[in-house]
Amino acid sequence: MIYSTELFDKAREIIDERRRRAEERTSLRLNAFEKAEPRYRALKQEMIDSVRDALSSVNMDRESAEKNLIRQRERNLNAQREIKALLRAHGLPEDHLETKYTCPKCGDTGSVGIELCSCFTELLQKLAFEEANQKSPLRFSTFADFRLDYYPDTPDPALECSPRAWMENILNVCKEYAADFDTNSQNLFMFGETGLGKTHLSLAIAGEVIKKGYKVIYNSAQNIFSELQKEYFGKTDSRGRFESMVLECDLLILDDLGAEFSTQFTDAALYNIINTRINMRLPTIINSNLSTKGIEERYSRRISSRLIGEYLGLRFVGGDIRQLKSDE
Ligand SMILES: [Zn+2]
């Protein structure tokens, strides 16, 4: 994945700040301990002296040098042991004076040797996903605030139950989907008229899946296509980054498919997204106001056959929930 220099700088800043804070905390602890335990300073000096005296071995004959090295090493270890004993006597852990970095592997420098540390690349990825999801329509929807009482409780002969019972079933499917989510989860196609809770439930799934640490892209089909288009025609400096996130994220949620302004570009992009993710066996959730019949009419056969054949269809029913909400 390719990241913009802007994102790089942002990640660098965060890592530098982590290191600064960790070192600041250590020096506060050091100062406090020095005040509480006057012997500490002398022991620290003893350790420094032992290293200096060990280095003087280079001017000695071999036998004396070996003896000196053993002696200085012993001196150094004794000082270390005494410091640990002092810490224990003060009721402090033995590593109290060591710097506790967020990433012990690189000491919050962001690199190990000449390689970027994994903490740095993980942070870059996290920032990129946050940036990609910034334009999501609704940020907070949960299963808990999904109101089944908005759906009519009277039996509907076409459903062989009430819309409420039907939607309760859909709600449970979505809850289970989120709870059991992994990158082998199936694709979902949520369809039904506007205002029946498709966006709400897919956002609730997104929230749960993100909490589990998976990388999720959530956005309207229109926004995703226009970002891809900008990138494709070189109007951003992200060079394929957004496209690889859309194609390779653990869960992609494409909201409101069918509302986009359809062009040759959007049709090709949609096919590429659906097809690539099926081939990579990565789950996708697509929401649409179009029925399966509407999908067949609107999109080419290669798109509609995959959407209908490879996705679990969830039909949303009931009255317009948004109308009920605004009437309250
Ligand atoms: Zn690191």
Boltz pocket constraint, residues with backbone or C-beta under 6 A from the ligand:
constraints:
  - pocket:
      binder: B
      contacts: [[A, 103], [A, 104], [A, 105], [A, 106], [A, 107], [A, 108], [A, 109], [A, 110], [A, 111], [A, 117], [A, 118], [A, 119], [A, 120]]
      max_distance: 6.0
